[in-house]
């Protein structure tokens, strides 16, 4: 008797229709995503599409000065490089693995061909890409109007949702880069959250200990993105 395919941890793949899943699945390859890996550079061709099963990936805008700021996060609920299926072919973001994990990968040109022949696959892809746009627009508004403490709480909550764990292997230096602020600002904000018993942190690791309290501290942008995720993906 033939073995049944193993369950897929990635929600994009798991949500596909049976014909779409049958078309994609034979071409998927398992890959590791080590922390700090750059999957795409901004403006570079997208040669692979990634479907994370765990871990978290950041889509960032890099400036000529070397500074970066995060536009969106992607985890097991979605995919990375999907725009290539819509003839984008180049990445508008620099894409960095912020929390190590595993993923399935697929050749970008093959994904384009499959998407061009499947209305249902394109419809699913469009919903996921819309969530990326929602995150980017919300991040722009958040960075312009909200304080570092509220933004840090929002960022940690979003990361926690994608990782599915209260333990986040993140350094303050990396947080500062993703948030586009000085490390000292992140250090002060993290200290305030720790003194309020919302998180604990040590070198390279943050733990959420009071989820309800952290949600009350975060700006409205966390719930806005979460609500849009539920609306678009049912996640």
Order of alpha helices (4+ residues) and beta strands (2+ residues): alpha-alpha-beta-beta-beta-beta-beta-beta-beta-alpha-alpha-alpha-beta-alpha-alpha-beta-beta-alpha-alpha
